[in-house]
Every structure is written in C-alpha cells, then in structure tokens.
C-alpha cells in the first residue's frame, strides 16, 4: 500500500521533463544500444493505444479522445528503433508507418510529424542559455509556451494535449493535501476532486475512466483519504484501507495485498531491530576498546556488522 501511494504521488512533470530533454538532446546524438524504457508515463493516468495498431478511419478522432497520445507515441516509436537504425533512419521508418495507416487522416499525421521534427530541431538550437539551471516547473512552462508559439493552440493540443492534461491533473492532486481540502469531509473532498478531474481532462475524461489502472485509482482514493486515516485508530484505519482494496482489486487480491504488507512490515521491524542491536554493539565495542588503531576499529565494527546484520 505504502509503495503504491508513494509511486502515484511522484510528480509526473519530472518524468515528462526528463523525456522532453531526452527527445531534444540525447536521442539523435547518442542513440541507445538497446530498447529504451519509458515505464510509468506509458500508463499514467491510463494506457494509450499504439498508432500502428489503429484500424480507425479517423485516427485524429482517437487522438482527440485521448485514446492515442501522439507525443508519447513518438517516444515509443523511437524506442522501437533503438539499436537498429540512426535518427534519420528512424524518422524514415516512422514516415513509412504513417503512410501505411488506414483511413483519411494519414496525410495530416504526416504533416504533423514533419512539423514536429522542425520544432525539435529549432528547440535544440534555441533553448535559453540558462535552461539547465531552471527548475523542472520552469522548463515545462517554457516548453508549453514554445509549443504554442510554433504550432499554434490547436495543433499543440493535438500533439501534447494528453501529456499536458496528465501533468495538470497531477498538480491538482497535490493541492488536495493542503489544509483547504484536508479539513473538508472526505465525501466532499472526493466530490470536488472528481469535478476538477473532469474539468482538467475535458475530452480525455471518458478514456481516463475507461482505462485507468486499478492501482492508480486506489492510490488516488487513498491519497484523498489520508487526512482522515491519520486521525483514525489503527483498527478503523485498517478497516477503511481494506474496504478500498476490495473496491478496486476484489476480495482475493485485497487479502493477498494485506498479507504482503504484513510480511513487509515484519521485515522492516526485523531490519530495524538488527540495526538497533548493531548500533548498541558498536557503541559498546568502541567504549571497551579505546586504544585501537583506526584500521582496527574499522575492522572490528565491520565484523560486528556482518555478524549482526549480515552481508
């Protein structure tokens, strides 16, 4: 449970900014030897379809609905090229894939891809000198403005809309930890969050609710309950957490998660107890052997560590 919550609350813009920087500076210059990984962003807040697997006559409608994420799809397509062809070869491979798509939108998709390559080249050459020293939030604001200056609002939204909605939703979630929301009844907090989520996601909302993975839903719900859970007695808190698990994972999986959490808790307790035992033994050893050389002290302490904690 704790790990799910921690993973979900990591700010998404950190992942997004890292991928933006990779696109602009590293992909074309030092293509990786193997398949690059983009874990995390590929499924947040819901999985999106591969462009090459689309059978729709109107692919851009799938993009506008959030079922295909063009910015993420470029990352995936370049990952597919990694270790096989250079940047130019990969671009040519993507062009051919677009030409072989069904339906009426492939010409427009081809135009968007060529525009994107021009944008990428321009950004590589024209980023401000202090770009590296900017915060991730500042970098992202700069990139959003650059996108609209180059593509215009409509095309920028077509390419980056899903990504930007993801980031906006994550930033909104952080606000629900503030006293303004934490002091509200949980039912009101949940209602307000659902309203804001629908507003932020807009046309992507339906795809969101259809595809959002169970662990992400659970993590969000758990986050929205945190201020209440913190005030509850342990027995009541565990009951609420168990109900949330059953709600999103079913009874069998919820029971398995509870067992795993108990095992992790026991392992943590044992590790802490061993560390306390080691620190006490270290203090006693140093107290009883004040005349040892530095090397002898290090060796003695290391022997204690191996004996108590293990290798």
Secondary structure by P-SEA (a helix, b strand, c coil): caaaaaaaaccaaaaaaaaaaaaccccccccccccccccccccccbbbbbccccccccaaaaaaaccccaaaaaaaaaaaacccccaaaaaaaaaaaaaacccccaaaaaaaaaaaaaaaaaaacccccccccccaaaaaaaaaaaaaacccaaaaaaacaaaaaaaaaaaaaaaaaccccccccaaaaaaaaaaaaaaaaccaaaaaaacccaaaaaaaaaaaaaaaaaaccaaaaaaaaaaaaaacccaaaaaaaaaaaaaaaaaaaaaaaaaaaaaaaaaaaaaacccccaaaaaaaaaaaaaacccc
